[in-house]
Amino acid sequence: MAKIQKDSSKESKSPKAAKGDGQVKKALAIKGAEEDVDVKTAEAELKEDDLAAFKAQKKREEEEGISRMIKDVTARKAATSSVSLESFDWDAYETKGFGEGYNSKDRQELDKLYGGAITSVTESEVVKGIVVGINDRDVILNIGFKSDGLVPLAEFKDMANLKIGDAVDLFIEERENAMGQLVLSRRKAKLVKGWEYVQTALDKDEVIEGFVKRRTKGGLIVDVFGIEAFLPGSQIDVKPIRDFDIYVNKAIEVKVVKINYTNDNVVVSHKVLIEKDLEQQKAAILTNLDKGQVLEGVIKNMTNFGVFIDLGGVDGLLHITDISWGRITHPEELLKLDQVVKVVVLDFDQDKKRISLGMKQLTPHPWDSLAPEIVVGSKVKGKIVNVADYGAFLELQPGVEGLIHVSEMSWSQHLRNPQDFIKVGDELEAVVLTIDRTERKMSLGIKQLTEDPWTRQDVLSKYAVGTRHKGIVRNLTNFGLFIELEEGIDGLVHVSDLSWTKKIKHPSEFTKVGETIEVQVLELDAVNRRLALSHKHLEENPWDTFETIFTPGSVHKGTIVNKNDKGVIVELSYGIEGFCSSKNLVKEDGSKAEIGEAYDFKVLEFSKEDRRIALSLKATWSTEEEKPAAKKKPAAKGKTIDKINQETEKSTLGDLEALTALKEKMKTKPEGEGN
């Protein structure tokens, strides 16, 4: 009421006065509403003839009451309008209104009393609540609000010993729902608090404890503060984990490394907790590391090129070539994961923290125990462990290998793929060609197990001049083709010895590699391992007959089949060809003959030795005497083998020289390649 009096001093202003009148009218309306209830009750009891009189009386009483109320308010305004607010004694002023008459001390005590009993709450915030009751379905909680809230008992499953008086965090969903009840949730409060704890753990780089609930693709699901976080498999430990199930339903210490609020995703790591300790261990190990030092470690990872060994905080690489003196294709042939092995330090890089390890170096080298009776010329047995383009490696015993060069696989002079002869895993016998125990190198040969075909007693009679044979075309050159009559026995057919009648510029016009053709031996040079062969000599020389038919001056029908700058090639009867120069290709009307046209040609010259026929179209209609071209001096005739020797030096011997060079080059390569 004191406050009302303080405000009444300002009611001289019209807005305030209007507000005061409104309050009075509101009070009267409330009072009238209450009295109206009595009127309705009376109306139900009175008779109809007394109803009108009763209403009239009640109306007069209401009007008189309103009039008295207005007069009282007006008088109070007049009485307070002249009082100064500064000198007014609020404590001495007494009124009869509800709540008035309190001094400042009483009011402070009253505010303190109410402030401690009622709490102002806001929706979607987390507050502390006290358990005040528990039944079969719900837990009753007091948060200091005007009413208590209910939370399903199912949300307290993790609190088996829940009792009255316990304090818990609660999330305010609604201060008052449609039923006027306070709606609370402990589950949501745990989530909100959980995200706060997770963010704090990330900001402060704290170690927190989680519980592994289950495994998932690529890692584990860990419960931290009621939030499901993802622990990637690569972040479980510093070494690869092959069985994630061993961590399920167990507690684990982790650090928060990433939070994605958009997807409600939290990523944690256990690996970072142990990396720090490992760095210290690595530094200690590397400081005391020396080449040749023997260590013990555990195989933690295996690849096709080697294995990684955990030496107690630092990893070292054991390359596949340093596992065994023998050749292996994969480390799993001798080793397995989690196996404890002894290794020797071969090399290490302090800056890059790389350590190279060896295992075979802990045992003696197999070359040191190689039998002394193995010398040049002796026969050995072994298994093929590798096949390359230049040859194959024969393993006599684990760690002792010899190279069989491709040239030592067959007496054939043609370079071929070694896989045409042998395959990996083949067990065979070979002859020792060279051996160097100091350098631990050995070259072997398998063709030496058979006789050299050129040194056989029957080679001179079998391939005598005039004998006929069938062979396979192995190689084509510009000047001829090489035919293999048997393994190690090759011969050359010169391009000029392919046909009597056709002029063949390249052997590919006549045959191809791999075909079988019949030939006749023209010459044999067993010392130099050469044979001169011919295909055309299988038939008689038709030029002896052609000499009597295509005599100079005779006229023959021919068709132009080819043309060049000097003239045209004319196909005559019997399948032979003649040549007509451009100046002799003039028709009677002065035009030039073209390809595909057939005319009568006059023979100007016939040469059996050169197998050449000179023709003229012009001479068939012109009386002008044609003179044949001047004859070239014939080359000195010699043996056919001499004719091709110079050319074959560039091919056959060239191939042999390349083969020899390759062979010598490979001799410098260690036989135990990769070991």
C-alpha positions as CSV (number, residue, x, y, z in Angstrom):
1,M,0.0,0.0,0.0
2,A,2.9,2.3,0.6
3,K,3.9,1.9,-3.0
4,I,0.4,2.8,-4.1
5,Q,0.6,6.0,-2.0
6,K,3.9,6.8,-3.5
7,D,2.4,6.5,-7.0
8,S,-0.7,8.5,-6.1
9,S,1.4,11.7,-5.8
10,K,1.8,11.6,-9.6
11,E,-1.8,11.0,-10.4
12,S,-2.3,14.7,-11.3
13,K,-1.2,13.7,-14.8
14,S,-4.1,12.5,-16.9
15,P,-2.6,9.1,-18.0
16,K,-2.0,8.1,-14.4
17,A,-5.5,9.2,-13.3
18,A,-7.0,7.2,-16.1
19,K,-5.1,4.2,-15.0
20,G,-6.3,4.7,-11.4
21,D,-9.9,4.9,-12.5
22,G,-9.5,1.8,-14.5
23,Q,-8.3,0.0,-11.4
24,V,-11.3,1.1,-9.5
25,K,-13.6,0.0,-12.1
26,K,-11.9,-3.3,-12.3
27,A,-12.3,-3.8,-8.6
28,L,-16.0,-2.9,-8.8
29,A,-16.5,-5.3,-11.6
30,I,-14.9,-8.1,-9.6
31,K,-17.1,-7.3,-6.7
32,G,-20.2,-7.1,-8.9
33,A,-19.4,-10.5,-10.4
34,E,-19.3,-12.0,-6.9
35,E,-22.6,-10.4,-5.9
36,D,-24.1,-11.5,-9.2
37,V,-23.6,-15.1,-8.1
38,D,-25.8,-14.3,-5.0
39,V,-28.4,-12.6,-7.2
40,K,-28.7,-15.7,-9.4
41,T,-29.0,-17.9,-6.3
42,A,-31.8,-15.6,-4.9
43,E,-33.6,-15.5,-8.2
44,A,-33.8,-19.3,-8.2
45,E,-35.5,-19.1,-4.7
46,L,-37.8,-16.0,-5.2
47,K,-41.0,-16.1,-6.9
48,E,-41.5,-14.4,-10.2
49,D,-43.5,-11.5,-8.8
50,D,-40.7,-10.6,-6.3
51,L,-37.9,-10.9,-9.0
52,A,-38.4,-7.4,-10.4
53,A,-38.4,-5.8,-7.0
54,F,-35.3,-7.7,-5.9
55,K,-33.4,-6.7,-9.0
56,A,-34.3,-3.0,-8.5
57,Q,-33.1,-3.1,-5.0
58,K,-29.8,-4.8,-5.9
59,K,-29.2,-2.2,-8.6
60,R,-29.6,0.7,-6.2
61,E,-27.2,-0.9,-3.7
62,E,-24.6,-1.4,-6.5
63,E,-24.9,2.2,-7.6
64,E,-24.6,3.5,-4.0
65,G,-21.5,1.3,-3.5
66,I,-19.9,2.5,-6.6
67,S,-20.6,6.1,-5.6
68,R,-19.1,5.6,-2.2
69,M,-16.0,4.0,-3.8
70,I,-15.5,6.9,-6.2
71,K,-15.8,9.5,-3.4
72,D,-13.3,7.6,-1.2
73,V,-10.7,7.4,-4.0
74,T,-11.3,11.1,-4.9
75,A,-10.8,12.2,-1.3
76,R,-7.6,10.1,-1.0
77,K,-6.2,11.7,-4.1
78,A,-6.9,15.2,-2.8
79,A,-5.3,14.3,0.6
80,T,-2.1,13.0,-1.0
81,S,-1.7,15.5,-3.8
82,S,-0.2,18.1,-1.4
83,V,2.2,15.7,0.4
84,S,5.9,15.9,-0.5
85,L,7.4,12.5,-1.5
86,E,10.8,13.5,-0.1
87,S,9.6,14.2,3.4
88,F,6.8,11.6,3.5
89,D,7.2,9.0,6.2
90,W,6.2,5.8,4.5
91,D,6.8,3.7,7.6
92,A,4.4,5.8,9.7
93,Y,1.7,5.7,7.1
94,E,-0.9,3.1,7.8
95,T,-3.5,1.7,5.5
96,K,-5.9,-1.2,5.7
97,G,-5.1,-2.7,2.2
98,F,-3.7,-6.3,1.8
99,G,0.1,-6.4,2.0
100,E,0.4,-2.9,3.2
101,G,1.9,-1.8,6.5
102,Y,5.3,-3.5,6.0
103,N,8.4,-1.6,6.8
104,S,11.6,-1.9,4.7
105,K,13.1,-4.5,7.1
106,D,10.1,-6.7,7.0
107,R,9.9,-6.4,3.2
108,Q,13.6,-7.5,2.9
109,E,13.0,-10.5,5.1
110,L,9.9,-11.4,3.1
111,D,11.8,-11.1,-0.2
112,K,14.5,-13.3,1.2
113,L,12.0,-15.9,2.3
114,Y,10.3,-16.0,-1.1
115,G,13.6,-15.9,-3.0
116,G,14.8,-19.0,-1.2
117,A,11.6,-21.0,-1.8
118,I,10.8,-20.3,-5.5
119,T,13.3,-20.6,-8.3
120,S,13.0,-19.0,-11.7
121,V,13.6,-21.7,-14.4
122,T,14.0,-21.5,-18.2
123,E,13.1,-24.1,-20.7
124,S,15.9,-26.0,-22.5
125,E,18.4,-25.6,-19.7
126,V,20.0,-28.1,-17.3
127,V,19.3,-27.7,-13.6
128,K,20.0,-29.7,-10.4
129,G,17.1,-31.6,-8.9
130,I,16.5,-33.5,-5.7
131,V,14.8,-36.8,-5.6
132,V,11.7,-36.4,-3.3
133,G,9.9,-39.6,-4.2
134,I,10.1,-42.9,-6.1
135,N,7.3,-45.1,-7.3
136,D,7.1,-48.1,-9.7
137,R,7.0,-45.9,-12.8
138,D,8.4,-42.4,-12.0
139,V,10.8,-40.5,-10.0
140,I,9.5,-37.3,-8.4
141,L,12.1,-34.4,-8.4
142,N,12.1,-31.0,-6.9
143,I,14.0,-28.3,-8.7
144,G,12.8,-25.4,-6.5
145,F,10.0,-24.5,-8.8
146,K,6.3,-24.0,-7.9
147,S,5.7,-27.7,-8.7
148,D,7.7,-30.9,-8.7
149,G,8.4,-32.8,-11.9
150,L,8.2,-36.5,-12.9
151,V,10.8,-38.4,-14.8
152,P,10.3,-42.1,-15.9
153,L,12.2,-44.5,-13.7
154,A,13.7,-46.1,-16.9
155,E,16.0,-43.0,-17.3
156,F,17.7,-44.0,-14.0
157,K,18.8,-47.5,-15.0
158,D,22.4,-46.5,-14.6
159,M,21.7,-45.5,-10.9
160,A,20.9,-48.8,-9.3
161,N,21.1,-47.3,-5.8
162,L,18.9,-44.3,-6.5
163,K,17.3,-43.0,-3.2
164,I,15.4,-40.0,-1.9
165,G,17.7,-37.0,-1.4
166,D,20.0,-37.8,-4.3
167,A,20.9,-34.8,-6.6
168,V,20.7,-35.3,-10.3
169,D,21.0,-33.2,-13.5
170,L,17.7,-32.5,-15.2
171,F,16.8,-30.9,-18.6
172,I,13.7,-28.6,-18.5
173,E,11.6,-29.5,-21.5
174,E,8.5,-27.5,-20.5
175,R,7.8,-25.3,-17.5
176,E,4.1,-26.1,-17.8
177,N,2.5,-28.4,-20.3
178,A,-1.2,-28.6,-21.2
179,M,-1.9,-30.4,-17.9
180,G,0.0,-27.7,-16.0
181,Q,2.8,-30.1,-15.2
182,L,6.6,-29.5,-15.1
183,V,8.2,-31.7,-17.8
184,L,11.8,-32.9,-17.1
185,S,14.2,-35.3,-18.7
186,R,17.4,-36.8,-17.3
187,R,18.4,-38.5,-20.6
188,K,18.5,-35.1,-22.4
189,A,20.4,-33.6,-19.4
190,K,23.0,-36.3,-19.7
191,L,23.4,-35.5,-23.4
192,V,23.7,-31.8,-22.9
193,K,26.2,-32.3,-20.1
194,G,28.0,-34.9,-22.1
195,W,28.6,-32.5,-25.0
196,E,29.9,-29.9,-22.5
197,Y,32.3,-32.4,-21.0
198,V,33.5,-33.6,-24.4
199,Q,34.1,-30.0,-25.6
200,T,36.0,-29.3,-22.4
201,A,38.1,-32.5,-22.8
202,L,39.0,-31.4,-26.4
203,D,39.8,-27.8,-25.3
204,K,42.0,-28.9,-22.4
205,D,43.4,-32.0,-24.1
206,E,42.3,-34.2,-21.2
207,V,42.4,-37.9,-20.9
208,I,38.9,-39.3,-20.4
209,E,37.6,-42.8,-19.8
210,G,35.1,-44.5,-22.1
211,F,33.4,-47.8,-22.4
212,V,33.6,-49.8,-25.7
213,K,30.0,-50.7,-26.6
214,R,30.5,-52.5,-29.8
215,R,32.7,-52.8,-32.9
216,T,31.8,-51.2,-36.3
217,K,33.2,-51.0,-39.7
218,G,36.7,-49.6,-39.4
219,G,36.8,-49.3,-35.6
220,L,34.9,-49.2,-32.3
221,I,32.0,-47.3,-30.8
222,V,33.0,-45.9,-27.4
223,D,30.5,-44.4,-24.8
224,V,32.0,-41.2,-23.4
225,F,29.7,-39.1,-21.1
226,G,26.7,-40.8,-22.6
227,I,27.7,-39.9,-26.2
228,E,28.6,-42.6,-28.7
229,A,32.1,-41.7,-30.1
230,F,34.0,-43.4,-32.9
231,L,37.4,-44.9,-32.3
232,P,39.1,-45.6,-35.7
233,G,41.0,-48.9,-35.9
234,S,44.2,-46.9,-36.8
235,Q,43.8,-45.0,-33.5
236,I,43.5,-47.9,-31.2
237,D,47.2,-48.7,-31.0
238,V,50.5,-47.9,-32.6
239,K,50.6,-51.3,-34.2
240,P,47.8,-52.7,-36.4
241,I,45.0,-54.4,-34.6
242,R,43.6,-57.5,-36.3
243,D,40.9,-58.4,-33.8
244,F,38.7,-55.5,-32.6
245,D,36.5,-57.8,-30.5
246,I,39.0,-58.1,-27.7
247,Y,38.2,-54.4,-26.7
248,V,34.4,-54.8,-26.7
249,N,32.7,-54.4,-23.3
250,K,35.9,-53.0,-21.7
251,A,36.9,-49.6,-20.4
252,I,39.5,-47.6,-22.3
253,E,41.2,-44.3,-21.9
254,V,41.0,-42.0,-24.8
255,K,41.4,-38.4,-25.9
256,V,38.9,-36.4,-28.0
257,V,40.5,-35.4,-31.3
258,K,37.6,-34.1,-33.3
259,I,34.0,-32.9,-32.8
260,N,31.5,-32.4,-35.6
261,Y,28.3,-30.8,-34.2
262,T,26.6,-30.8,-37.5
263,N,26.6,-34.6,-37.7
264,D,26.8,-35.2,-33.9
265,N,30.0,-37.0,-34.4
266,V,32.9,-37.4,-32.0
267,V,36.2,-39.0,-32.8
268,V,38.5,-40.2,-30.1
269,S,42.0,-41.8,-30.0
270,H,43.8,-44.2,-27.7
271,K,46.9,-44.2,-29.9
272,V,47.9,-40.7,-28.9
273,L,48.1,-41.7,-25.3
274,I,50.9,-44.2,-25.9
275,E,52.7,-42.3,-28.7
276,K,54.3,-39.9,-26.3
277,D,55.9,-42.8,-24.3
278,L,57.0,-44.5,-27.5
279,E,58.8,-41.4,-28.7
280,Q,60.9,-41.5,-25.5
281,Q,61.5,-45.2,-26.0
282,K,62.5,-44.6,-29.6
283,A,65.0,-42.0,-28.6
284,A,66.5,-44.3,-26.1
285,I,66.8,-47.2,-28.5
286,L,68.2,-45.1,-31.4
287,T,70.8,-43.6,-29.0
288,N,72.2,-47.0,-28.1
289,L,71.9,-48.5,-31.6
290,D,74.9,-49.8,-33.4
291,K,75.5,-51.7,-36.6
292,G,75.9,-55.4,-36.1
293,Q,73.9,-55.3,-32.8
294,V,71.6,-58.3,-32.4
295,L,68.1,-57.4,-31.1
296,E,64.9,-59.3,-30.4
297,G,61.6,-58.1,-31.8
298,V,58.0,-59.0,-32.7
299,I,56.7,-59.1,-36.3
300,K,53.9,-56.6,-36.4
301,N,53.2,-56.3,-40.1
302,M,54.0,-58.3,-43.2
303,T,54.2,-57.2,-46.9
304,N,55.3,-58.7,-50.1
305,F,58.7,-56.9,-49.9
306,G,59.4,-57.6,-46.2
307,V,58.2,-57.5,-42.6
308,F,58.2,-54.7,-40.0
309,I,59.5,-55.7,-36.6
310,D,58.7,-53.9,-33.3
311,L,61.9,-53.6,-31.4
312,G,60.2,-52.2,-28.3
313,G,58.9,-48.7,-29.4
314,V,60.7,-48.4,-32.7
315,D,60.1,-50.3,-35.9
316,G,62.7,-51.8,-38.2
317,L,62.3,-53.2,-41.7
318,L,63.5,-56.8,-42.5
319,H,63.7,-56.9,-46.3
320,I,62.6,-60.1,-48.0
321,T,66.2,-60.6,-49.4
322,D,67.6,-60.5,-45.9
323,I,65.3,-63.1,-44.4
324,S,67.0,-66.2,-45.9
325,W,70.0,-67.0,-48.0
326,G,67.6,-68.9,-50.2
327,R,65.2,-67.2,-52.6
328,I,61.6,-66.8,-51.3
329,T,58.7,-65.1,-53.0
330,H,56.9,-63.9,-49.8
331,P,57.9,-63.6,-46.2
332,E,55.0,-65.7,-45.1
333,E,56.8,-68.7,-46.4
334,L,59.1,-68.6,-43.4
335,L,57.6,-66.1,-40.9
336,K,54.3,-65.3,-39.4
337,L,52.7,-62.4,-37.6
338,D,53.4,-61.8,-33.9
339,Q,56.4,-64.2,-34.1
340,V,59.3,-63.3,-31.9
341,V,62.5,-63.3,-33.9
342,K,66.2,-62.3,-33.5
343,V,67.6,-59.9,-36.0
344,V,70.8,-58.0,-36.6
345,V,71.1,-54.2,-37.3
346,L,72.4,-53.7,-40.8
347,D,72.0,-50.0,-41.1
348,F,70.0,-47.1,-39.5
349,D,69.3,-43.5,-40.2
350,Q,69.2,-41.3,-37.1
351,D,67.4,-38.4,-38.7
352,K,64.7,-40.4,-40.5
353,K,64.6,-43.0,-37.7
354,R,64.8,-45.9,-40.2
355,I,66.4,-49.2,-39.2
356,S,67.4,-51.9,-41.7
357,L,67.5,-55.4,-40.2
358,G,68.7,-58.8,-41.3
359,M,68.1,-62.3,-40.3
360,K,70.1,-64.5,-42.7
361,Q,73.2,-62.7,-41.5
362,L,73.0,-64.6,-38.2
363,T,73.8,-67.8,-40.0
364,P,76.9,-68.7,-42.1
365,H,76.8,-68.0,-45.9
366,P,75.9,-71.2,-47.9
367,W,78.8,-70.5,-50.3
368,D,81.2,-71.2,-47.5
369,S,79.9,-74.7,-47.2
370,L,79.8,-75.4,-51.0
371,A,81.3,-78.8,-51.9
372,P,84.9,-78.4,-53.1
373,E,84.3,-81.0,-55.9
374,I,82.1,-78.5,-57.7
375,V,84.5,-77.2,-60.4
376,V,84.3,-76.1,-64.0
377,G,83.0,-78.9,-66.1
378,S,81.3,-80.8,-63.3
379,K,77.6,-81.5,-63.5
380,V,75.2,-80.2,-60.8
381,K,71.5,-80.5,-60.1
382,G,69.1,-77.9,-58.8
383,K,65.8,-76.2,-59.0
384,I,64.9,-73.2,-61.2
385,V,64.0,-70.3,-58.8
386,N,63.8,-67.4,-61.2
387,V,63.4,-66.8,-65.0
388,A,64.4,-63.5,-66.5
389,D,64.7,-62.3,-70.1
390,Y,68.4,-63.0,-70.2
391,G,68.4,-66.4,-68.5
392,A,67.4,-68.4,-65.5
393,F,68.8,-69.0,-62.0
394,L,69.4,-72.6,-60.8
395,E,69.5,-73.1,-57.1
396,L,72.0,-75.8,-56.1
397,Q,71.2,-75.3,-52.4
398,P,69.6,-72.5,-50.4
399,G,71.7,-69.4,-51.0
400,V,73.8,-70.9,-53.8
401,E,72.6,-70.1,-57.3
402,G,74.1,-70.2,-60.8
403,L,73.0,-68.3,-63.9
404,I,72.0,-70.3,-67.0
405,H,72.3,-67.7,-69.8
406,V,69.8,-68.0,-72.6
407,S,72.7,-68.7,-75.1
408,E,73.7,-71.7,-72.9
409,M,70.2,-73.3,-73.1
410,S,70.3,-74.4,-76.7
411,W,72.8,-74.8,-79.5
412,S,70.5,-72.7,-81.6
413,Q,72.0,-69.3,-82.6
414,H,68.7,-67.5,-82.4
415,L,67.9,-65.5,-79.2
416,R,64.7,-66.7,-77.7
417,N,62.7,-66.3,-74.5
418,P,64.2,-68.5,-71.7
419,Q,60.6,-69.5,-70.8
420,D,60.5,-71.4,-74.1
421,F,63.0,-73.8,-72.5
422,I,62.3,-73.9,-68.7
423,K,59.9,-72.8,-66.0
424,V,60.2,-71.8,-62.4
425,G,60.2,-75.0,-60.2
426,D,61.8,-77.2,-62.9
427,E,64.4,-79.5,-61.5
428,L,67.2,-80.1,-64.0
429,E,70.9,-80.8,-64.5
430,A,73.5,-78.4,-65.7
431,V,77.2,-78.1,-66.4
432,V,79.4,-75.6,-64.5
433,L,81.0,-73.2,-67.0
434,T,82.6,-70.8,-64.6
435,I,82.8,-70.5,-60.8
436,D,84.2,-67.8,-58.5
437,R,84.0,-68.7,-54.9
438,T,85.4,-65.4,-53.8
439,E,82.8,-63.3,-55.6
440,R,80.2,-66.1,-55.1
441,K,79.3,-66.3,-58.8
442,M,78.6,-69.3,-61.0
443,S,77.5,-69.7,-64.7
444,L,75.9,-72.8,-65.9
445,G,74.9,-74.4,-69.2
446,I,72.4,-77.1,-70.2
447,K,73.1,-77.3,-73.9
448,Q,76.6,-78.8,-73.0
449,L,74.7,-81.9,-71.8
450,T,74.1,-82.7,-75.5
451,E,76.6,-82.9,-78.4
452,D,77.3,-79.9,-80.5
453,P,75.4,-80.7,-83.8
454,W,78.2,-79.0,-85.9
455,T,80.8,-81.4,-84.5
456,R,78.9,-84.6,-85.2
457,Q,80.5,-87.0,-87.6
458,D,77.5,-87.1,-89.9
459,V,77.1,-83.4,-90.4
460,L,79.2,-83.3,-93.6
461,S,77.2,-86.1,-95.2
462,K,73.8,-85.1,-93.9
463,Y,74.1,-81.6,-95.2
464,A,76.3,-82.2,-98.3
465,V,75.9,-80.0,-101.3
466,G,72.7,-80.9,-103.3
467,T,70.9,-82.5,-100.4
468,R,67.4,-81.3,-99.8
469,H,65.9,-80.5,-96.3
470,K,62.9,-78.9,-94.7
471,G,63.3,-76.2,-92.1
472,I,61.5,-73.5,-90.1
473,V,61.9,-69.8,-91.0
474,R,63.5,-68.2,-87.9
475,N,64.5,-64.7,-89.1
476,L,64.0,-62.4,-92.1
477,T,66.6,-59.8,-93.2
478,N,66.9,-57.5,-96.2
479,F,69.2,-59.9,-98.0
480,G,67.5,-63.2,-97.2
481,L,66.1,-65.4,-94.5
482,F,67.5,-67.9,-92.0
483,I,66.1,-71.4,-91.7
484,E,66.6,-73.7,-88.8
485,L,67.1,-77.2,-90.2
486,E,67.5,-78.7,-86.7
487,E,68.4,-77.3,-83.3
488,G,71.8,-75.6,-83.7
489,I,72.0,-76.0,-87.5
490,D,70.9,-72.9,-89.4
491,G,71.3,-71.9,-93.0
492,L,70.8,-68.8,-95.1
493,V,68.6,-68.5,-98.2
494,H,69.7,-65.4,-100.2
495,V,66.8,-63.3,-101.5
496,S,68.1,-64.0,-105.1
497,D,67.7,-67.8,-104.4
498,L,64.0,-67.7,-103.6
499,S,62.6,-67.7,-107.2
500,W,63.9,-68.2,-110.7
501,T,61.2,-66.0,-112.3
502,K,60.1,-63.3,-109.8
503,K,62.3,-60.5,-108.6
504,I,61.8,-60.4,-104.8
505,K,63.0,-57.3,-103.1
506,H,62.4,-58.6,-99.5
507,P,61.9,-62.1,-98.2
508,S,58.6,-61.0,-96.5
509,E,57.1,-61.0,-100.0
510,F,57.8,-64.7,-100.3
511,T,57.3,-66.2,-96.8
512,K,57.0,-65.3,-93.0
513,V,58.6,-66.3,-89.7
514,G,57.5,-69.7,-88.5
515,E,56.6,-71.2,-91.9
516,T,58.2,-74.4,-93.1
517,I,59.8,-74.4,-96.5
518,E,62.0,-76.8,-98.4
519,V,65.5,-75.9,-99.5
520,Q,68.6,-77.4,-101.2
521,V,72.1,-77.1,-99.8
522,L,74.3,-75.0,-102.1
523,E,77.4,-74.8,-100.0
524,L,78.6,-76.1,-96.5
525,D,81.2,-74.5,-94.2
526,A,81.4,-76.6,-91.1
527,V,84.3,-74.7,-89.6
528,N,82.4,-71.4,-89.6
529,R,79.1,-73.2,-89.0
530,R,77.4,-71.9,-92.1
531,L,75.1,-73.3,-94.7
532,A,74.1,-71.6,-98.0
533,L,70.7,-72.8,-99.0
534,S,68.4,-72.2,-102.0
535,H,64.7,-72.6,-102.6
536,K,64.7,-72.0,-106.3
537,H,67.2,-74.8,-107.0
538,L,64.6,-77.3,-106.1
539,E,63.5,-76.8,-109.7
540,E,65.6,-76.7,-113.0
541,N,66.6,-73.3,-114.2
542,P,63.9,-72.2,-116.6
543,W,66.1,-69.5,-118.1
544,D,67.8,-72.2,-120.2
545,T,64.5,-72.7,-121.9
546,F,63.6,-69.0,-122.0
547,E,66.8,-68.2,-123.8
548,T,65.5,-70.1,-126.9
549,I,62.0,-68.4,-126.7
550,F,62.7,-64.8,-125.9
551,T,65.4,-64.2,-128.5
552,P,66.4,-60.7,-129.3
553,G,64.0,-59.2,-132.0
554,S,61.1,-61.6,-131.2
555,V,57.7,-60.1,-130.3
556,H,55.7,-61.2,-127.3
557,K,52.4,-60.3,-125.7
558,G,52.8,-58.6,-122.3
559,T,50.9,-56.7,-119.6
560,I,52.2,-53.7,-117.7
561,V,52.1,-54.6,-114.0
562,N,54.3,-51.9,-112.4
563,K,55.8,-48.5,-113.1
564,N,58.7,-46.5,-111.8
565,D,60.7,-43.4,-112.8
566,K,62.8,-45.4,-115.3
567,G,60.1,-47.5,-116.9
568,V,57.6,-50.3,-116.5
569,I,57.6,-53.9,-115.5
570,V,56.0,-56.1,-118.1
571,E,54.6,-59.6,-117.2
572,L,55.3,-62.0,-120.1
573,S,54.2,-65.6,-120.6
574,Y,55.6,-68.3,-118.4
575,G,55.3,-65.9,-115.4
576,I,58.6,-64.1,-116.1
577,E,59.0,-60.4,-116.2
578,G,60.7,-58.0,-118.6
579,F,61.6,-54.3,-118.4
580,C,60.6,-51.5,-120.8
581,S,62.3,-48.1,-120.4
582,S,60.2,-44.9,-120.6
583,K,61.6,-43.9,-123.9
584,N,60.6,-47.2,-125.4
585,L,57.1,-47.1,-123.9
586,V,55.7,-44.8,-126.6
587,K,52.6,-46.0,-128.5
588,E,52.1,-45.3,-132.2
589,D,49.9,-42.3,-131.5
590,G,52.6,-40.8,-129.3
591,S,51.0,-41.4,-126.0
592,K,52.4,-43.4,-123.1
593,A,51.2,-46.9,-122.1
594,E,49.8,-47.2,-118.6
595,I,49.6,-49.9,-115.9
596,G,47.1,-52.7,-116.8
597,E,47.3,-52.2,-120.5
598,A,48.5,-55.2,-122.7
599,Y,50.6,-54.7,-125.9
600,D,53.0,-56.5,-128.1
601,F,56.6,-55.9,-127.0
602,K,59.8,-56.5,-128.9
603,V,62.8,-58.2,-127.1
604,L,65.8,-55.9,-127.3
605,E,68.1,-57.9,-125.0
606,F,68.0,-61.3,-123.2
607,S,70.5,-62.0,-120.3
608,K,70.3,-65.5,-118.7
609,E,73.0,-64.7,-116.1
610,D,71.3,-61.5,-114.9
611,R,67.8,-63.0,-115.6
612,R,66.9,-59.7,-117.4
613,I,64.8,-59.1,-120.5
614,A,64.8,-55.7,-122.1
615,L,61.6,-54.8,-124.1
616,S,60.3,-52.1,-126.3
617,L,56.8,-51.1,-127.3
618,K,58.0,-48.4,-129.7
619,A,60.0,-50.9,-131.7
620,T,56.9,-52.8,-132.7
621,W,55.7,-49.9,-134.9
622,S,58.8,-47.8,-135.5
623,T,61.5,-48.7,-138.1
624,E,64.1,-46.8,-136.1
625,E,66.7,-49.2,-134.9
626,E,66.8,-49.7,-131.2
627,K,70.0,-50.3,-129.4
628,P,70.1,-52.4,-126.3
629,A,71.6,-50.8,-123.2
630,A,75.3,-51.3,-122.6
631,K,76.0,-54.5,-120.6
632,K,77.4,-54.1,-117.2
633,K,80.6,-56.1,-116.5
634,P,79.5,-59.2,-114.6
635,A,80.7,-59.5,-111.1
636,A,83.4,-62.1,-110.5
637,K,81.7,-65.3,-109.6
638,G,82.7,-67.2,-106.6
639,K,81.2,-69.5,-104.1
640,T,77.7,-68.7,-103.0
641,I,78.8,-68.9,-99.4
642,D,81.4,-66.1,-100.1
643,K,78.6,-64.0,-101.7
644,I,76.6,-63.9,-98.5
645,N,79.4,-64.0,-96.0
646,Q,79.8,-60.2,-95.9
647,E,76.0,-59.7,-95.5
648,T,75.6,-62.4,-92.9
649,E,78.4,-60.8,-90.9
650,K,75.9,-57.9,-90.3
651,S,73.1,-60.3,-89.3
652,T,74.1,-63.7,-88.0
653,L,77.4,-62.7,-86.6
654,G,75.8,-59.4,-85.4
655,D,73.3,-61.4,-83.5
656,L,76.0,-63.6,-82.0
657,E,78.1,-60.6,-81.0
658,A,75.1,-59.0,-79.3
659,L,74.5,-62.4,-77.6
660,T,78.1,-62.6,-76.5
661,A,78.0,-59.0,-75.2
662,L,74.8,-59.7,-73.3
663,K,76.3,-62.8,-71.9
664,E,79.5,-61.1,-70.7
665,K,77.4,-58.3,-69.2
666,M,75.3,-60.8,-67.2
667,K,78.5,-62.5,-66.0
668,T,79.2,-59.3,-64.0
669,K,75.8,-59.6,-62.3
670,P,75.7,-61.5,-59.0
671,E,74.2,-65.0,-59.5
672,G,72.2,-64.8,-56.4
673,E,70.3,-61.8,-57.7
674,G,68.6,-59.9,-54.8
675,N,70.4,-61.8,-52.1
